[in-house]
Each structure stands twice: as structure tokens, then as C-alpha cells.
Amino acid sequence: MKKQKRDMHERAFARGYRAGVERRSKDLAPPGANREDWLAGWRTGRSDNWDGYTGVSGIHRMVV
């Protein structure tokens, strides 16, 4: 089994980060245990978006 499938907290953070960079609403956060990790990623992604880390300039900051 791949690591990304085992570590659900890191995966939720990465998905939240992508949603934040793409300027999606935080209302899309999943309910349940991973919500806090998703929201932490969303906040980081929104911050990076506001700082101008979008497109090619922000690809190195993207969590994979």
C-alpha cells in the first residue's frame, strides 16, 4: 500500500492546500476527523495564493 493512502492527515492537508491555492471555499472541508488538517492546508494555500505563489512560481511549494 502506498504511503499517501496510509497517512490520511497528510493527504487531507494536501487536498486542503490545493483547494486554498485554487481559491475554493473552505465550506468544502470534509466532515469528520480530517477536517482540521484540511482546514490547516486550506489556510496555508490561501496564504500562498495571497503572497503570489500561483502558477509556475508556486509549483515548488505545492504539496504532492
C-alpha positions as CSV (number, residue, x, y, z in Angstrom):
1,M,0.0,0.0,0.0
2,K,1.3,3.5,-0.9
3,K,2.3,5.9,1.9
4,Q,-0.2,8.5,0.7
5,K,-3.0,6.1,1.3
6,R,-1.8,5.3,4.8
7,D,-1.2,8.9,6.1
8,M,-4.7,10.4,5.9
9,H,-3.7,13.5,7.8
10,E,-1.1,14.5,5.3
11,R,-3.4,13.6,2.4
12,A,-6.1,15.9,3.9
13,F,-3.6,18.7,4.3
14,A,-2.5,18.4,0.7
15,R,-6.1,18.4,-0.6
16,G,-6.9,21.4,1.5
17,Y,-3.8,23.2,0.3
18,R,-4.8,22.6,-3.3
19,A,-8.3,23.9,-2.6
20,G,-6.8,27.0,-1.0
21,V,-4.5,27.8,-3.9
22,E,-7.4,27.3,-6.3
23,R,-9.4,29.8,-4.3
24,R,-12.2,27.4,-3.4
25,S,-14.4,27.9,-0.4
26,K,-13.5,26.5,3.0
27,D,-17.1,25.2,3.2
28,L,-15.9,22.3,1.1
29,A,-14.0,20.9,4.0
30,P,-14.9,17.3,4.7
31,P,-16.7,16.5,7.9
32,G,-15.0,14.2,10.4
33,A,-11.6,13.7,11.8
34,N,-9.6,15.1,8.9
35,R,-11.4,18.4,8.8
36,E,-8.8,20.2,10.9
37,D,-5.9,19.0,8.7
38,W,-7.8,20.0,5.6
39,L,-8.5,23.5,7.0
40,A,-4.9,23.9,8.0
41,G,-3.9,23.1,4.4
42,W,-6.5,25.5,3.1
43,R,-5.2,28.3,5.2
44,T,-1.7,27.7,4.1
45,G,-2.8,27.5,0.4
46,R,-4.8,30.8,0.7
47,S,-1.8,32.5,2.3
48,D,0.5,31.3,-0.5
49,N,-2.1,32.5,-3.1
50,W,-2.3,35.9,-1.5
51,D,1.6,36.1,-1.5
52,G,1.6,35.4,-5.2
53,Y,2.7,31.8,-5.2
54,T,0.4,30.8,-8.1
55,G,1.1,29.0,-11.4
56,V,4.7,28.3,-12.2
57,S,6.0,30.5,-9.4
58,G,4.3,28.4,-6.8
59,I,4.8,24.9,-8.1
60,H,7.8,24.2,-5.8
61,R,5.5,25.0,-2.8
62,M,2.8,22.6,-3.9
63,V,2.4,19.6,-1.5
64,V,2.2,16.4,-3.6
